[in-house]
Amino acid sequence: MEPFSTFLGSGLLAELRSNDGMSEREARDWIAKKAGSFYDAEAMYRLCWPGHEDPKLWAEYADLRVHVMSDAELIDLEREYRKQHKLPPRRPWEAHMFRSSMGRSER
């Protein structure tokens, strides 16, 4: 399995600005280019890279893949988060943990 990280769009933008030294415009353009769609501050992005790469900055990854997470991926991410933190499964009446990011991969 390839290593991955997940970021809310605004968090990814902040990460690129602080760690990679990109301007806000450069970071938005980079995200849009890598994801193949416009930048969305409320979308959840999944970044995957081959395990053999270990650069210091996100922009240096040659084979980095970035995409907006689908609702199914967000539900799986919530399930995994709950399992890792020993939380009970989400009850049907509870809101999804990543509700604000849902429905954005289809836009």
Stockholm file with secondary structure:
# STOCKHOLM 1.0

chainA/1-107         MEPFSTFLGSGLLAELRSNDGMSEREARDWIAKKAGSFYDAEAMYRLCWPGHEDPKLWAEYADLRVHVMSDAELIDLEREYRKQHKLPPRRPWEAHMFRSSMGRSER
#=GR chainA/1-107 SS CCCEEEEEHHHHHHHHHHHSCCCHHHHHHHHHHHHTSCCCTTSEEEEECCTTCCCSSGGGCTTCEEEECCHHHHHHHHHHHHHHTTCCCCCTTSCCTTGGGTTCTTC
#=GC SS_cons         CCCEEEEEHHHHHHHHHHHSCCCHHHHHHHHHHHHTSCCCTTSEEEEECCTTCCCSSGGGCTTCEEEECCHHHHHHHHHHHHHHTTCCCCCTTSCCTTGGGTTCTTC
//
